[in-house]
Amino acid sequence: MINENRLLNEANKFFMEKSFDKALFVYSQLSSNFPKNREYPIYALFCDIASEDEEKAQSLFDYFAVTKDENLDEAIAYVENVVNAYDGDVDKMMEILQELTTSTVESLDAIKYEDFKKLIESRGSFRIAFEDIMFSTKVAIETKEDFFDFVDKLIENDFNSTAYSYLDGFNEYFSYDSKIEELYKKLEEKKIATNHK
């Protein structure tokens, strides 16, 4: 008998490690074995997007992982909207991104971490503030302390894939910093905890 949870954890692990081909293979297995589960084809779609744009795929993956438990229909509809727009309808894509962008960051491609912290305050939570900007705006981080604080909050709010990509991206700059090791460890522990749920 197929252990559905184990397979899903394995596929998610491959995705986080950027082994998108392996992840796609396992998600496809899950889709064909459990055709009623509407999540699996969505995950497979992220692997497909990753072949063109890893960052967008990881943002979508995190967004979906965080919102699907609250409202699966809405999360699927949202992802399908973004993907349809991504497939060539540039105006639609821009419209979706614009909706996501709050008035505070409307005209910016990047938001300073200081301003992002103000956005967190006004929105009442890191998760909501980050969801507002995650597809349209980069967070401009100017100090090491801000970087560590930001990645730490990403991990606490289950944006694990995004946290990995930030850590991997900045690893060469801070490779000898013990805080980087701590954050990787925190991510690993979180992954283990999630797998044992």
Buried (B, 14 or more C-beta within 10 A) or exposed (E): EEEEEEBBBBBBBBBBEBBBEBBBBBBBBBBEEBEEEBBBBBBBBBBEBBEEEBBBBBBBBBBBBBBBEEEBEEBBEBBEBBBEBBEEEEEBBEEBBEEBBBEBBEEBEBBBBEBBBBBBEEBEEBBBBBBBBBBBBEBBBEEBEBBBBBBBBBBEBBBBBBBBBBBEEBEEEBEEBEBBEEBBEBBEEBBEEEBEE
